Amino acid sequence: GFVRGSDFFTEILMSADGASVAVGIILILAGVSIYLLPFSIGCRRKLSSLGALFFVNVFFGWTLLGWFACLIWAAAGATKAQDAIYAGQSGAKS
């Protein structure tokens, strides 16, 4: 018969031993970490367009092209410090 979703997952968890559940959780966390790696790099670099990077990473990162585009963006995109320097240079013109 039809099994409700929560009963299905409960059945899987109850039949699995602790080691396989732990490995599954570790694999899920590793996958999410790799998936959000471009956003993490962007946070560390303090990108000026961090919100846009997060949006593109979450919604288009599942495509290999989208993920690599986000990775390049995170590694080479303009930071808030660079924006401040550019703003200071453009304001210093006489």
URWO-V142361 format. One record per run of one state. SS is the DSSP state (~ for helix, > for strand, _ for the rest). FROM is the first residue (numbers start at 1). TO is the last residue. If there is no record, write none. Layout:
SS|FROM|TO, SS|FROM|TO
This chain:
_|1|4, ~|5|15, _|16|17, ~|18|35, _|36|36, ~|37|45, _|46|46, >|47|47, _|48|49, ~|50|60, _|61|63, ~|64|76, _|77|78, >|79|79, ~|80|91, _|92|94
